[in-house]
Amino acid sequence: MKLSTIMRYMIYQANEDKVLLANELRYLQDYIDIQKLRLPQSISVDYQVAGEAGILKIPPMLLIPFVENAFKHGISYSEASYIIVKLVIHNGTLSMIVRNKLIRQKTAEPGGVGLTNARKRLDMLYAGAHELTVKENGNEFIADLKIVLNNDEVYRS
């Protein structure tokens, strides 16, 4: 059922300029729930949303690269690992922090364009109305994003 919801979202809403933030958050929840099905219970995945999305809108698929990155690079079947996704909606601003265990890969995988493309998209859509910090802190990877969503003058379609 969740896979069906994800597919409908990707087919019918991903081409819109903006979608309701509530729909984007539901998409994230469904994606995380499906990912958790393939993981052993020993891997902790925590998804929290505080605040009300109300009528706020956001470009579709803007948040998913940060969550996908955590699942791609923050999971190990041989050592303890975790993913924490925390979103706070307050006064028209969305704050999202994605934290995961930093798993050192023995061989680097080709690619690495997900976060680069997300950063470029944020710069285009929310120039001067967002802040993104991506860093390694000890054995943890942290993506910290803040977006002012209620400033329509900033959004360019």
C-alpha positions as CSV (number, residue, x, y, z in Angstrom):
1,M,0.0,0.0,0.0
2,K,2.8,2.4,0.9
3,L,4.6,1.6,-2.4
4,S,1.4,2.4,-4.3
5,T,1.2,5.8,-2.4
6,I,4.8,6.5,-3.3
7,M,4.3,5.7,-6.9
8,R,1.2,7.9,-7.2
9,Y,3.0,10.7,-5.6
10,M,5.9,10.4,-8.0
11,I,3.7,10.1,-11.0
12,Y,1.0,12.7,-10.3
13,Q,2.6,15.3,-7.9
14,A,6.4,15.2,-8.7
15,N,5.8,17.3,-11.8
16,E,4.0,20.1,-10.0
17,D,5.9,23.4,-9.1
18,K,4.8,23.0,-5.5
19,V,2.9,20.5,-3.4
20,L,1.5,20.6,0.1
21,L,4.2,20.1,2.7
22,A,2.0,17.6,4.3
23,N,2.1,15.4,1.1
24,E,5.9,15.7,0.9
25,L,6.1,14.6,4.6
26,R,3.8,11.7,4.0
27,Y,6.0,10.7,1.1
28,L,9.1,10.8,3.3
29,Q,7.3,8.7,6.0
30,D,6.2,6.1,3.4
31,Y,9.7,5.9,1.9
32,I,11.3,5.4,5.4
33,D,8.7,2.8,6.3
34,I,9.5,0.8,3.1
35,Q,13.3,1.1,3.7
36,K,12.8,-0.2,7.3
37,L,11.3,-3.4,6.0
38,R,14.7,-4.4,4.5
39,L,16.7,-3.6,7.6
40,P,17.3,-5.7,10.7
41,Q,15.6,-4.4,13.8
42,S,19.0,-3.7,15.3
43,I,19.4,-0.7,13.0
44,S,17.6,2.2,14.5
45,V,15.5,4.5,12.2
46,D,13.8,7.5,13.9
47,Y,11.5,9.9,12.0
48,Q,9.9,12.8,13.9
49,V,7.8,15.7,12.7
50,A,7.0,18.6,15.0
51,G,4.6,21.4,14.1
52,E,1.8,21.7,11.6
53,A,2.3,21.8,7.9
54,G,-1.0,23.6,7.4
55,I,-1.2,25.1,3.9
56,L,2.5,25.5,3.4
57,K,3.8,24.3,0.1
58,I,7.2,23.0,-1.1
59,P,8.7,21.9,-4.4
60,P,8.2,18.1,-4.6
61,M,11.0,15.7,-4.0
62,L,13.2,18.5,-2.4
63,L,13.8,16.7,0.9
64,I,14.1,13.1,-0.2
65,P,17.8,13.3,-1.3
66,F,18.9,13.8,2.3
67,V,17.0,10.8,3.5
68,E,18.1,8.6,0.6
69,N,21.7,9.6,1.3
70,A,21.3,8.5,4.9
71,F,20.0,5.1,3.8
72,K,22.6,4.7,1.1
73,H,25.7,5.7,3.2
74,G,24.6,5.3,6.8
75,I,23.6,1.7,7.1
76,S,25.9,-1.2,7.9
77,Y,25.0,-4.8,8.5
78,S,28.2,-5.5,10.3
79,E,28.4,-2.6,12.8
80,A,25.9,-0.6,14.8
81,S,24.2,2.1,12.7
82,Y,21.3,4.5,12.9
83,I,19.4,7.1,11.0
84,I,17.6,10.1,12.6
85,V,15.3,12.4,10.6
86,K,13.8,15.3,12.5
87,L,11.6,18.0,11.0
88,V,10.3,21.0,12.7
89,I,7.8,23.4,11.2
90,H,7.5,26.8,12.9
91,N,6.4,30.2,11.7
92,G,6.6,29.2,8.0
93,T,10.1,27.8,8.3
94,L,11.0,24.2,7.9
95,S,14.0,22.8,9.7
96,M,15.2,19.3,8.8
97,I,18.2,17.5,10.4
98,V,19.2,14.1,9.1
99,R,21.8,12.3,11.1
100,N,23.4,8.9,10.5
101,K,26.3,6.8,11.5
102,L,29.3,7.6,9.3
103,I,30.2,4.3,7.7
104,R,33.6,4.3,6.1
105,Q,33.3,2.6,2.7
106,K,36.3,0.4,1.7
107,T,35.7,1.3,-2.0
108,A,34.2,4.6,-3.0
109,E,31.0,4.2,-5.1
110,P,30.8,6.3,-8.3
111,G,28.3,9.1,-8.3
112,G,27.8,11.3,-5.3
113,V,25.6,13.8,-7.2
114,G,22.5,13.6,-4.9
115,L,23.6,16.2,-2.4
116,T,25.2,18.3,-5.0
117,N,22.0,18.4,-7.1
118,A,20.0,19.1,-3.9
119,R,22.2,22.0,-3.1
120,K,21.9,23.5,-6.6
121,R,18.1,23.1,-6.5
122,L,17.9,24.8,-3.2
123,D,20.1,27.7,-4.5
124,M,17.8,28.0,-7.5
125,L,14.5,27.8,-5.7
126,Y,15.3,29.4,-2.3
127,A,18.2,31.8,-3.0
128,G,18.6,33.8,0.3
129,A,15.8,31.9,2.0
130,H,17.6,28.6,3.0
131,E,20.6,27.4,4.9
132,L,22.2,24.0,4.3
133,T,25.0,22.6,6.3
134,V,26.4,19.2,5.5
135,K,29.2,17.9,7.7
136,E,31.0,15.0,9.3
137,N,31.2,15.2,13.1
138,G,33.3,12.4,14.5
139,N,31.6,9.2,13.4
140,E,28.4,10.9,12.4
141,F,27.2,12.5,9.2
142,I,24.8,15.5,9.6
143,A,22.7,17.3,7.0
144,D,21.0,20.4,8.6
145,L,18.6,22.3,6.3
146,K,16.4,25.3,7.1
147,I,14.0,26.7,4.5
148,V,11.7,29.7,4.7
149,L,8.6,28.4,3.0
150,N,6.2,31.3,3.5
151,N,8.1,33.7,1.3
152,D,6.6,33.3,-2.2
153,E,8.8,36.1,-3.6
154,V,11.8,33.9,-3.2
155,Y,10.4,31.0,-5.1
156,R,11.1,30.9,-8.9
157,S,9.4,28.4,-11.1
